[in-house]
């Protein structure tokens, strides 16, 4: 019987300063997984959290779960040293976005270009 060995993927620790995001709970994320955009990024400023959703006045904080310290991060920033098959392999990820209103106001502060 052929058995393929699978390498265990350890999810990165996430800290997020985009406290205006619907999913942000005390700088953790309650969404469960996020997507980082920036297919042609060479700098962190050319990335963003595509999963960002602005928390509008009067909207309830997402109560479907607690903020998670470890989270699955899909990554479209192909030139990032931590991107392996569109999964983030960094030990810790910092999403910057203080005062963000749209996803373009956020960025992956952990992004490092491999070129």
C-alpha positions, 0 to 999 in steps of 0.5 A: 500500500502506497502512503504519501507522507504529509508535512504538517502545516502549522498555522501562523500566529496572527496579530491584526491592527485593523480594529475597524474590521468586522472580524477583529477581536482584540487584534485577533481574527474571528473569521477562521481564515484570511486571504492576502492579496498582492500577486505582483507585490515586491513590497508590503505596501503592495499587499492587503488583507482581501478578507477585510470587511469594515465594521459599520456603525451599529453593526454587531461584532461577529459573534460566531466565534472568538478571535483566534491567535492561529489562523489559516492564511491563503496568500496570493503574494507569490514573491513572498519568502513565506508563501508555499503553494499559496499558504503562508508559512511564517511563524507570525504574521502582522496585518497592519491597518489602523483606521482602515476603511477598505481592504486596500488600507491594510497590508501584510507587515510580515511580507518579505520579497524573495527577489 
